Amino acid sequence: MLECIVQLLNDIFYNTGIATYVWFISNVKDPKRKGKVQLINSSSDLFFQKMRKSLGSKRNELTNQHIEAIQEMYFAFEENEYSKIFDNEDFGFYQITVHQPEKDENEKIVLDSKGKPKADGSLKDIENVPMCKNMACLELCDEYFKREVLPFAPDAWYDKTKMKISYEIAFNKYFYKYEGLRPLSEIAQDILKLEQETDGLLKEIIE
């Protein structure tokens, strides 16, 4: 039912400065949107303007032109710098609980009353297996388990009847832009400038 999520900018409400996300939900999705989710990042300065006077936490606002620009990206349903389109499975994962056997002082595996390895609660771990629409969940989890867990914990196992399906949309991950570190020479200049600005400050405090 989820068609689109729009990330708005911070500081557009009176009592909070947190980011806001608008969800578009529909039970009559257009055929081209079935199985898809569109993410729109409108937190860029292209989609808002600073207010001349702040009202509490509200420092930014959207004009009609900004709203129309966001609306056009939604209706266009195309990818660009601010709009990304994903399959539902891109956000999904199977959560499996990994168990390891309890061992005695001789490193022998402790068995329960049914003769099966007894799980050591202190070694229990959770693994999130990325979903894939081209593989059945059991096949996918088995492959992941063999590749990512067994090489490090050969005696481990997981309960296939207790797997959970979850979804997570880490919005910023899909619009992350790498910013290179500043040159060391530039950082050194800033440090020297700060030292000059605070010259004698420590002496003044002590005296």
BAFI-3210 file (N, C-alpha, C; in Angstrom, 3 decimals, decimal comma, padded with zeros to 6 digits):
// residues 207
n [1|2|3|4|5|6|7|8|9|10|11|12|13|14|15|16|17|18|19|20|21|22|23|24|25|26|27|28|29|30|31|32|33|34|35|36|37|38|39|40|41|42|43|44|45|46|47|48|49|50|51|52|53|54|55|56|57|58|59|60|61|62|63|64|65|66|67|68|69|70|71|72|73|74|75|76|77|78|79|80|81|82|83|84|85|86|87|88|89|90|91|92|93|94|95|96|97|98|99|100|101|102|103|104|105|106|107|108|109|110|111|112|113|114|115|116|117|118|119|120|121|122|123|124|125|126|127|128|129|130|131|132|133|134|135|136|137|138|139|140|141|142|143|144|145|146|147|148|149|150|151|152|153|154|155|156|157|158|159|160|161|162|163|164|165|166|167|168|169|170|171|172|173|174|175|176|177|178|179|180|181|182|183|184|185|186|187|188|189|190|191|192|193|194|195|196|197|198|199|200|201|202|203|204|205|206|207]
n.u [000,814|002,104|003,131|004,861|007,416|008,083|010,710|010,818|012,240|014,145|012,969|010,397|008,150|006,431|006,984|008,941|012,078|012,665|013,144|010,659|008,468|006,459|003,972|002,675|-000,116|-001,951|-004,650|-005,241|-003,173|-001,390|-000,650|002,079|003,302|003,067|004,442|006,538|008,371|008,613|011,054|011,437|013,598|013,294|014,680|016,628|018,051|016,798|014,148|012,901|012,579|014,262|012,785|011,953|011,709|012,055|009,763|009,523|010,643|010,292|011,835|012,078|010,294|007,880|007,119|004,432|005,527|007,595|006,158|004,769|006,886|007,783|005,494|005,378|007,565|006,625|004,364|005,636|007,169|009,844|013,389|015,836|018,214|016,926|014,881|014,190|013,597|012,451|012,294|009,907|011,178|013,726|013,851|013,344|013,963|014,914|014,720|016,709|017,308|020,277|021,718|024,069|025,730|025,691|028,556|030,470|032,985|034,903|034,729|032,790|029,744|026,710|023,808|020,208|017,167|016,086|018,163|019,286|021,469|021,970|021,040|023,182|022,420|023,868|025,257|023,536|022,441|021,414|020,642|020,263|018,925|019,199|016,412|015,378|013,838|014,111|014,676|013,563|012,592|013,645|015,668|017,296|018,015|019,352|021,579|022,816|023,352|025,183|027,279|027,870|027,781|028,354|031,163|032,415|031,213|030,892|029,191|026,763|023,201|019,902|016,441|014,129|011,430|010,847|011,486|011,436|009,837|010,835|010,866|012,817|013,428|016,007|016,325|018,234|020,427|020,084|020,339|022,761|025,639|028,961|031,406|034,509|037,434|038,833|041,799|044,948|046,568|044,763|043,333|045,401|045,903|043,550|043,804|046,071|045,059|043,090|044,724|046,030|043,880|043,184|045,362|047,087|044,773|044,551|046,509|045,364|043,120|044,243|045,613]
n.v [-001,212|001,149|003,952|006,162|008,041|011,146|013,111|015,846|019,045|020,022|021,895|023,091|023,229|024,610|023,665|021,710|020,517|018,377|016,135|015,652|013,227|012,468|010,218|008,451|006,640|004,018|001,940|001,395|001,255|002,617|000,652|000,839|001,439|-000,722|-002,945|-001,284|001,418|004,848|007,194|010,470|013,100|016,002|017,731|019,381|022,664|023,599|023,257|024,765|027,795|030,202|031,632|035,049|035,778|033,787|031,444|030,204|026,933|026,916|027,725|027,529|027,392|026,166|027,217|027,767|027,148|025,416|023,256|022,455|021,623|019,362|017,843|017,445|015,738|013,489|012,758|012,356|010,100|009,216|008,577|010,673|013,071|013,687|011,932|008,563|005,186|002,114|-001,500|-003,306|-005,348|-004,409|-003,128|-005,029|-007,707|-010,888|-011,886|-013,785|-015,914|-016,792|-019,602|-021,023|-023,914|-024,855|-025,472|-027,737|-027,731|-029,173|-028,568|-029,979|-030,489|-029,644|-031,529|-031,462|-032,744|-034,126|-035,005|-033,190|-030,464|-028,079|-024,756|-021,968|-019,257|-016,883|-016,663|-016,178|-014,697|-012,193|-012,185|-010,307|-011,013|-009,935|-009,430|-011,157|-011,194|-013,167|-015,560|-018,225|-017,776|-019,613|-020,887|-018,693|-017,815|-020,073|-020,133|-017,711|-018,237|-020,351|-019,040|-016,698|-017,275|-020,015|-020,421|-019,121|-019,982|-023,043|-024,862|-023,681|-022,946|-022,235|-021,497|-022,376|-022,072|-019,832|-017,501|-014,020|-011,511|-008,387|-004,817|-002,033|001,343|003,091|006,105|008,216|006,815|006,262|008,641|009,613|011,641|011,647|013,514|014,766|014,743|017,677|019,331|018,767|020,992|023,105|022,588|022,886|025,619|026,657|025,826|027,251|029,813|029,799|029,537|031,965|033,685|033,031|033,684|034,386|034,119|031,957|032,686|035,005|033,998|032,439|034,348]
n.w [000,000|000,396|-001,325|-001,595|000,110|001,451|002,403|004,405|005,306|008,248|011,127|010,519|011,974|014,834|017,429|017,360|016,095|014,553|011,731|009,164|007,794|005,076|004,312|001,556|001,064|-000,478|-001,554|-004,072|-006,040|-008,805|-011,687|-012,487|-010,144|-008,500|-006,190|-005,811|-004,235|-003,833|-002,956|-001,897|-001,538|-000,121|001,443|000,691|000,092|-002,102|-001,874|000,066|002,033|004,085|006,956|007,597|010,216|013,010|014,462|017,341|017,159|014,503|011,650|008,970|005,825|003,417|000,191|-002,173|-004,631|-003,968|-002,927|-005,201|-006,811|-005,448|-005,656|-008,422|-008,820|-007,559|-009,150|-011,594|-011,177|-011,540|-011,551|-010,098|-008,887|-006,521|-006,251|-005,754|-006,718|-005,529|-005,203|-003,241|-001,820|-001,414|000,984|002,824|005,208|006,562|009,841|011,836|014,618|016,014|017,481|019,772|021,069|024,548|026,528|028,568|031,229|029,985|027,395|026,065|024,342|025,876|026,365|026,045|027,631|025,545|024,107|022,400|021,399|023,971|024,095|024,570|026,316|026,579|024,268|022,280|019,255|016,835|013,414|010,484|007,481|004,249|002,128|-000,834|-003,922|-005,761|-004,596|-002,458|000,969|002,896|001,473|000,916|003,511|004,430|002,704|003,408|006,093|005,934|004,700|006,205|008,947|009,832|009,160|011,258|013,530|013,855|015,160|015,363|015,035|013,687|014,313|012,074|012,167|013,539|012,285|011,490|009,548|008,521|007,880|006,927|006,441|005,824|005,380|004,856|003,977|001,303|000,029|000,602|000,418|-000,283|001,388|001,005|003,151|004,657|003,432|005,093|005,379|005,402|007,739|009,576|009,342|010,420|013,062|013,861|013,630|015,618|017,841|017,799|018,254|020,833|022,250|025,167|026,648|028,463|030,318|031,283|032,584|034,632|036,103]
ca.u [000,000|002,966|003,530|005,949|007,736|008,751|011,423|010,837|013,379|013,992|012,577|009,246|007,039|006,662|007,432|009,922|013,017|013,005|012,763|009,292|008,297|005,069|003,744|001,565|-000,661|-003,088|-005,011|-005,524|-001,937|-001,212|000,117|003,521|003,806|002,889|005,698|007,579|008,254|009,374|011,548|011,740|014,345|013,052|015,323|017,612|017,655|016,017|012,734|012,391|013,225|014,389|011,823|012,588|011,721|011,729|008,637|009,908|011,540|009,991|012,765|011,999|008,940|007,710|006,223|003,625|006,422|008,304|005,190|004,493|008,067|007,735|004,345|005,734|008,428|005,767|003,567|006,521|007,598|011,110|014,551|016,779|019,026|016,093|013,836|014,698|012,523|012,950|011,376|009,575|012,151|014,968|013,795|012,969|014,970|014,471|015,466|016,867|018,018|021,353|022,046|025,274|025,548|026,361|029,629|030,942|034,366|035,776|034,389|031,850|028,419|025,703|022,566|019,001|016,501|015,752|019,400|019,700|022,348|021,319|021,509|023,815|021,740|024,813|025,836|022,456|022,674|020,401|021,166|019,286|019,252|018,521|015,413|015,624|012,604|014,408|014,974|012,666|013,206|014,445|016,870|018,112|018,564|020,326|022,798|023,420|023,841|026,389|028,338|028,195|027,771|029,028|032,641|032,887|030,591|030,511|028,152|025,572|021,997|018,804|015,120|013,467|010,003|010,705|012,007|010,559|010,018|010,802|011,238|013,440|013,764|017,037|016,161|019,451|021,391|019,867|020,652|024,023|026,653|030,257|032,138|035,899|038,029|039,551|043,257|045,617|047,085|043,646|043,061|046,513|045,690|042,468|044,346|046,949|044,206|042,487|045,772|046,264|042,712|043,136|046,674|047,028|043,522|044,825|047,247|044,419|042,244|045,020|045,949]
ca.v [000,000|002,337|004,448|007,143|008,766|012,416|013,669|017,301|019,598|020,281|023,232|023,690|023,284|025,535|023,058|020,645|020,754|017,100|015,950|015,178|012,340|012,358|008,909|008,344|005,295|003,805|000,542|001,286|001,746|002,576|-000,551|001,080|001,592|-001,955|-003,561|-000,241|002,524|006,022|008,061|011,823|013,884|017,438|018,470|020,274|024,075|023,912|023,020|025,551|029,092|030,637|032,652|036,299|035,774|032,465|031,298|029,038|026,063|027,061|028,663|027,331|027,206|025,773|028,067|027,001|026,648|024,260|022,156|022,006|020,911|018,042|017,160|017,040|014,558|012,356|012,359|011,907|008,748|008,977|008,737|011,758|013,305|013,820|010,907|007,209|004,195|000,824|-002,613|-003,526|-006,254|-003,700|-002,678|-006,148|-008,673|-011,958|-011,852|-015,128|-015,978|-017,771|-020,219|-021,830|-024,858|-024,696|-026,462|-027,872|-027,326|-029,938|-028,118|-030,890|-029,891|-030,084|-031,933|-031,340|-034,017|-034,820|-035,376|-032,153|-029,462|-027,055|-023,429|-021,086|-017,966|-015,765|-016,637|-015,958|-013,516|-011,932|-011,872|-009,788|-011,515|-009,117|-010,131|-011,243|-011,686|-014,272|-016,767|-018,514|-017,284|-020,652|-021,064|-017,502|-017,821|-021,166|-019,703|-016,676|-018,878|-021,106|-018,120|-015,643|-017,697|-021,281|-020,358|-018,550|-020,740|-024,289|-025,595|-022,830|-023,290|-021,279|-022,117|-021,914|-021,817|-018,596|-016,363|-012,857|-010,652|-006,978|-003,837|-000,829|002,330|004,019|007,106|008,969|005,945|006,268|009,962|010,032|012,192|011,655|014,776|014,473|015,436|018,894|019,169|018,988|022,362|023,977|022,338|023,478|027,064|026,943|025,645|028,396|030,983|029,693|029,799|033,411|034,335|032,743|033,997|035,122|033,879|031,103|033,472|035,935|033,231|032,029|035,519]
ca.w [000,000|000,462|-002,643|-001,596|001,346|001,177|003,552|004,440|006,013|009,685|011,595|009,828|012,919|015,942|018,685|017,176|015,004|013,927|010,330|008,969|006,644|004,630|003,687|000,608|001,166|-001,373|-001,810|-005,510|-006,637|-010,251|-012,043|-012,550|-008,777|-007,734|-005,794|-005,798|-003,279|-004,249|-001,894|-002,374|-000,560|-000,344|002,524|000,092|000,131|-003,300|-001,611|001,172|002,220|005,467|007,364|008,012|011,671|013,515|015,384|018,119|016,392|013,074|011,016|007,524|005,317|002,026|-000,590|-003,131|-005,681|-003,425|-002,836|-006,577|-007,300|-004,820|-006,259|-009,783|-008,748|-007,201|-010,302|-012,671|-010,804|-012,230|-010,688|-010,321|-007,689|-005,328|-006,283|-005,964|-006,775|-005,064|-005,037|-001,825|-001,206|-001,098|002,378|003,677|005,657|007,448|011,096|012,386|015,900|015,937|018,756|019,882|022,169|025,841|026,692|029,950|031,450|029,081|026,038|025,452|024,183|026,839|025,707|026,839|027,948|024,298|023,443|021,452|022,022|024,763|023,663|025,554|026,180|026,490|022,922|021,303|018,427|015,809|012,085|009,526|006,152|003,239|001,340|-002,277|-004,540|-006,669|-003,831|-001,352|002,198|003,548|000,668|001,097|004,861|004,507|002,017|004,245|007,314|005,582|004,275|007,157|010,342|010,098|009,170|012,521|014,629|013,175|015,889|015,476|014,298|013,873|014,262|010,852|012,417|014,292|011,530|011,401|008,372|008,921|006,861|007,467|005,411|006,316|004,318|004,533|003,312|-000,146|-000,513|001,207|-000,481|000,382|001,403|001,314|004,283|004,312|003,385|006,364|005,413|005,764|009,152|010,330|009,347|011,366|014,408|014,134|013,805|016,940|018,827|017,819|018,844|022,270|022,825|026,424|027,363|029,599|031,293|031,885|033,475|035,797|036,904]
c.u [000,852|003,435|004,809|006,164|008,517|009,418|011,428|012,026|013,100|013,426|011,453|008,005|007,417|007,347|008,441|010,829|013,357|012,546|011,350|009,215|006,806|004,918|002,524|001,106|-001,867|-003,364|-005,450|-004,307|-001,966|-000,362|001,629|004,147|003,699|004,243|006,848|007,306|009,159|009,791|011,926|012,422|014,158|013,643|016,400|017,113|016,924|014,521|012,220|013,086|013,261|013,334|012,563|012,676|011,260|010,533|008,887|010,929|011,326|010,868|012,691|010,548|008,962|006,748|005,389|004,494|007,190|007,391|004,897|005,670|008,112|006,622|004,675|006,640|007,618|004,997|004,439|006,984|008,849|012,264|015,377|017,552|018,205|014,985|014,447|013,519|013,106|011,869|011,081|010,650|013,448|015,018|013,582|014,140|014,304|015,341|015,507|017,673|019,022|021,690|023,363|025,150|026,297|027,407|030,066|032,404|035,358|035,494|033,507|030,474|027,438|024,403|021,384|018,371|016,135|016,995|019,885|020,602|021,546|021,906|022,080|023,230|022,671|025,419|024,778|022,690|021,566|021,101|020,022|019,720|018,506|017,586|015,780|014,402|012,837|014,720|013,940|013,372|014,084|015,748|017,831|018,784|019,602|021,647|023,544|024,068|025,144|027,567|028,809|028,316|028,618|030,555|033,207|032,323|030,034|029,372|026,836|024,402|020,964|017,484|014,355|011,990|009,775|011,323|010,968|010,872|009,863|011,205|011,827|013,801|014,727|017,193|017,466|020,489|021,288|020,170|021,961|024,994|027,972|030,901|033,560|036,416|038,772|041,052|043,873|046,128|045,999|043,306|044,126|046,348|044,602|042,961|045,229|046,135|043,559|043,504|046,049|045,112|042,658|044,461|046,509|045,767|043,745|045,546|046,309|043,528|042,981|045,314|044,702]
c.v [001,269|002,732|005,288|007,690|010,015|012,904|015,192|017,770|019,716|021,683|023,870|023,717|024,119|024,883|021,930|020,953|019,488|017,057|015,366|014,334|012,223|011,049|008,974|006,882|005,156|002,308|000,343|001,841|001,625|001,356|-000,346|001,205|000,307|-002,599|-002,581|000,776|003,648|006,817|009,400|012,595|015,367|018,265|019,415|021,718|024,509|023,875|023,737|026,906|029,431|031,695|033,910|036,391|034,404|032,525|030,039|028,221|026,190|028,149|028,610|027,155|026,805|026,739|027,172|026,405|025,414|023,037|021,598|021,217|019,495|017,208|016,656|015,814|013,316|011,852|011,820|010,470|008,344|009,210|009,951|011,962|013,302|012,771|009,546|006,236|002,824|-000,240|-002,780|-004,339|-005,556|-003,254|-003,839|-007,015|-009,711|-011,915|-013,265|-015,043|-017,115|-018,272|-020,969|-022,725|-024,477|-025,795|-026,509|-027,481|-028,063|-029,627|-029,111|-030,239|-030,510|-030,373|-031,752|-032,711|-034,820|-035,227|-034,390|-031,144|-028,402|-025,695|-022,642|-019,693|-016,787|-015,624|-016,402|-014,667|-013,395|-011,585|-011,387|-010,177|-010,697|-009,947|-010,122|-011,859|-012,875|-015,579|-016,948|-018,162|-018,335|-020,882|-019,899|-017,496|-018,918|-020,766|-018,664|-017,307|-019,634|-020,178|-017,197|-016,103|-018,936|-021,219|-019,862|-019,274|-022,039|-025,045|-024,833|-023,376|-022,181|-022,008|-021,554|-021,591|-020,489|-017,391|-015,246|-012,070|-009,202|-006,091|-002,612|000,097|003,339|005,114|007,760|008,127|006,053|007,622|010,505|010,532|012,293|013,037|014,488|015,281|016,690|018,625|019,478|020,418|023,344|023,824|022,996|024,997|027,458|026,838|026,825|029,662|030,990|029,996|031,292|034,140|034,142|033,052|034,841|034,869|033,025|031,863|034,418|035,228|032,881|033,206|036,199]
c.w [000,000|-000,933|-002,576|-000,188|000,952|002,459|003,424|005,273|007,502|009,920|010,785|010,729|014,133|017,140|018,528|016,000|014,246|012,477|010,255|007,703|006,330|003,866|002,772|000,607|000,240|-001,528|-003,255|-006,263|-008,156|-010,587|-012,049|-011,159|-007,952|-007,448|-005,708|-004,682|-003,761|-003,010|-002,498|-001,250|-000,873|000,791|002,004|000,140|-001,133|-003,013|-000,365|001,194|003,706|005,767|007,808|009,533|012,147|014,455|016,205|017,343|014,892|012,467|009,487|007,100|003,852|001,355|-001,505|-004,228|-005,212|-003,375|-004,228|-007,138|-006,726|-005,441|-007,656|-009,789|-008,416|-008,420|-011,440|-012,441|-011,592|-011,262|-011,103|-009,015|-006,406|-005,253|-006,606|-005,906|-006,448|-005,127|-003,550|-001,116|-000,822|000,360|003,349|004,102|006,558|008,700|011,676|013,675|015,840|017,344|018,660|021,107|023,432|025,987|028,161|030,053|030,567|027,617|025,300|025,418|025,173|026,097|026,638|027,035|026,698|023,516|022,406|022,160|022,764|024,410|024,824|025,352|026,016|025,102|021,848|020,544|017,389|014,499|011,206|008,119|005,107|002,370|-000,132|-002,931|-005,451|-005,952|-002,733|-000,056|002,867|002,795|000,882|002,463|005,036|003,871|002,853|005,470|007,046|005,300|005,394|008,611|010,597|010,042|010,503|013,744|014,054|013,853|015,975|014,671|014,492|013,670|013,076|011,069|013,122|013,588|011,491|010,134|008,820|007,751|007,552|006,314|006,030|005,274|003,895|003,804|001,793|-000,787|000,054|000,137|000,264|000,270|001,869|002,490|003,812|004,275|004,746|006,498|005,848|007,239|010,020|010,421|010,343|012,803|014,798|014,383|015,179|018,034|018,944|018,510|020,355|022,961|024,094|027,225|028,606|030,703|032,035|032,893|034,768|036,707|037,450]
res [m|l|e|c|i|v|q|l|l|n|d|i|f|y|n|t|g|i|a|t|y|v|w|f|i|s|n|v|k|d|p|k|r|k|g|k|v|q|l|i|n|s|s|s|d|l|f|f|q|k|m|r|k|s|l|g|s|k|r|n|e|l|t|n|q|h|i|e|a|i|q|e|m|y|f|a|f|e|e|n|e|y|s|k|i|f|d|n|e|d|f|g|f|y|q|i|t|v|h|q|p|e|k|d|e|n|e|k|i|v|l|d|s|k|g|k|p|k|a|d|g|s|l|k|d|i|e|n|v|p|m|c|k|n|m|a|c|l|e|l|c|d|e|y|f|k|r|e|v|l|p|f|a|p|d|a|w|y|d|k|t|k|m|k|i|s|y|e|i|a|f|n|k|y|f|y|k|y|e|g|l|r|p|l|s|e|i|a|q|d|i|l|k|l|e|q|e|t|d|g|l|l|k|e|i|i|e]
***
